[in-house]
Amino acid sequence: MTNDQQTITEDQWHKAALIWSFHQMHHPVGPVDAAIGLGSHDLGVAAYSAELYRAGLFPTLVFTGANSPTTAKVFPRGEAVHFREHAIELGVPADAILLEPHAANTGQNITLSREVLAAAGIHPATVLLVSKPYMERRSYATARKLWPDVDIICASEPLEFDDYLKSIGDDKLVLDMLVGDLQRVIEYPALGFAVEQEVPKDVHAAYESLIRDGFTSRLIA
């Protein structure tokens, strides 16, 4: 497993694949009142949101996100703005999309999207969160904490781990992100940012091993 940035060993790949699987919630996807596409470096979120809209699963789609150090150069006008434009190119009507261009973290993605929906007169009972594949669990835990009266379903582009690595083109970045998101799943409940979730022992061991191997650029202090 190689790329221009770093060679990924077979052992590291297997540990990362274990964490990848844990991050996904495996929720059955069905009709909901509204969907929220969470901004990131991964334009696949916009593409999959558009696919689910065209399948008739929801009438309203919110794209949320400003910029992060990872996305500032790729999406200079903000994640949500670029995601919206991509979804329109893929056939989603502009009037079906609400824009939330200010969120700087997952908590703000949830709370500000809720405000945008409310301002449009939409008070959903069911919400679909569309995210990167390895962000499902963290987005779920965050939404359950901050929007507890809504039924949350999580979805992401249905890619195998190897296919996702190829789509991003930077193995080191993806492994760093996998580790960073798992750290947040583990630590954010104590900070009041998310609900508690049990992390299996083998997943936790894989996480600690990848940290020792240096996949740490997305860890919080």
SVG drawing of the C-alpha trace seen along z (x, -y; Angstrom):
<svg xmlns="http://www.w3.org/2000/svg" viewBox="-42 -32 49 39">
<polyline fill="none" stroke="black" stroke-width="0.4" points="0.0,0.0 1.9,-3.0 1.5,-6.6 3.7,-9.6 3.5,-10.6 4.3,-7.4 4.4,-3.6 1.6,-1.9 2.5,1.5 0.1,4.5 -0.2,4.4 -1.1,0.7 -3.6,1.3 -5.4,4.0 -5.5,1.9 -6.8,-1.1 -9.5,1.1 -10.7,2.3 -11.1,-1.3 -12.7,-2.2 -15.4,0.5 -16.0,-0.7 -16.6,-4.3 -19.5,-3.2 -22.9,-2.9 -24.4,-0.5 -27.8,-2.2 -30.5,-1.2 -31.3,-4.3 -34.9,-5.2 -37.1,-8.3 -36.4,-11.2 -37.7,-14.7 -34.4,-16.4 -30.8,-15.5 -27.6,-17.3 -24.4,-17.0 -21.4,-17.5 -18.7,-19.6 -15.1,-18.1 -12.3,-17.6 -14.4,-14.7 -16.6,-15.9 -18.1,-12.3 -20.4,-13.6 -22.0,-16.0 -22.2,-13.4 -23.8,-10.8 -26.2,-13.4 -27.3,-14.1 -27.8,-10.4 -30.0,-10.0 -32.0,-13.1 -32.6,-11.8 -33.8,-8.5 -36.6,-10.5 -35.4,-10.0 -35.9,-13.6 -37.3,-16.9 -34.7,-19.2 -30.9,-19.0 -28.6,-21.2 -24.9,-21.6 -22.9,-22.8 -19.3,-23.9 -16.9,-26.8 -13.3,-25.8 -10.5,-23.9 -6.8,-23.8 -7.4,-20.7 -10.1,-22.3 -9.1,-26.0 -7.2,-25.5 -9.5,-22.9 -12.7,-24.7 -11.7,-28.4 -15.3,-29.6 -16.2,-27.2 -17.1,-23.5 -20.9,-24.1 -20.8,-26.4 -18.7,-23.9 -20.8,-21.0 -24.0,-22.8 -22.6,-23.6 -21.6,-20.0 -25.0,-18.7 -26.7,-21.1 -24.4,-19.9 -25.6,-16.4 -29.3,-17.2 -30.5,-18.5 -32.7,-21.6 -31.2,-24.7 -34.4,-25.4 -34.1,-22.0 -30.8,-23.0 -30.2,-25.2 -26.8,-26.6 -25.0,-26.8 -21.6,-28.3 -20.3,-29.1 -19.8,-25.9 -16.2,-25.2 -16.7,-21.9 -19.2,-19.0 -21.1,-20.5 -21.7,-23.7 -22.6,-21.6 -25.5,-20.2 -26.6,-23.2 -26.3,-25.7 -28.0,-23.4 -30.9,-22.9 -31.2,-26.8 -31.2,-27.0 -33.9,-24.4 -36.0,-26.1 -35.6,-29.5 -37.1,-27.8 -40.0,-26.5 -38.7,-22.9 -38.7,-21.1 -37.8,-17.5 -38.5,-14.4 -36.0,-12.4 -32.7,-13.6 -30.2,-11.8 -26.5,-12.8 -24.3,-12.3 -20.6,-12.3 -17.3,-10.9 -17.4,-7.1 -15.1,-7.3 -17.1,-10.2 -20.5,-8.5 -20.0,-7.4 -18.7,-10.8 -21.5,-12.7 -24.0,-10.4 -22.7,-10.8 -22.6,-14.6 -26.1,-14.8 -27.5,-12.5 -26.0,-14.9 -27.0,-18.2 -30.3,-17.2 -31.7,-14.4 -35.3,-14.8 -34.6,-13.9 -34.1,-10.4 -30.7,-10.3 -29.7,-8.1 -26.1,-8.2 -25.0,-7.4 -21.9,-7.7 -20.7,-6.9 -20.6,-3.0 -17.0,-2.5 -14.6,0.3 -11.6,-0.9 -9.1,-0.3 -11.4,-2.2 -11.6,-5.1 -7.9,-5.3 -7.6,-5.4 -10.3,-8.1 -8.4,-10.4 -4.9,-9.5 -3.2,-10.1 -3.0,-7.0 -1.2,-8.9 -3.9,-11.6 -6.7,-9.0 -5.1,-7.0 -4.4,-10.3 -8.1,-11.1 -9.3,-7.7 -7.2,-8.0 -8.2,-11.6 -11.9,-10.8 -11.6,-7.9 -9.9,-10.0 -12.8,-12.4 -15.3,-9.5 -13.4,-8.4 -12.7,-11.8 -15.6,-14.1 -18.2,-12.6 -16.3,-13.8 -16.2,-17.3 -19.9,-17.3 -19.6,-17.3 -21.1,-13.8 -22.8,-10.8 -20.7,-8.0 -20.0,-5.0 -18.2,-1.7 -15.0,-1.2 -14.2,2.6 -10.8,3.6 -9.4,4.6 -10.4,1.3 -8.8,-0.6 -5.6,1.5 -5.4,0.7 -5.9,-3.0 -3.0,-3.0 -0.8,-1.1 -1.3,-3.6 -0.6,-6.5 2.7,-4.9 3.4,-4.5 3.0,-8.3 -0.5,-8.7 -1.0,-11.7 -1.5,-14.9 -5.2,-15.0 -5.0,-14.4 -6.3,-17.1 -4.0,-18.1"/>
</svg>
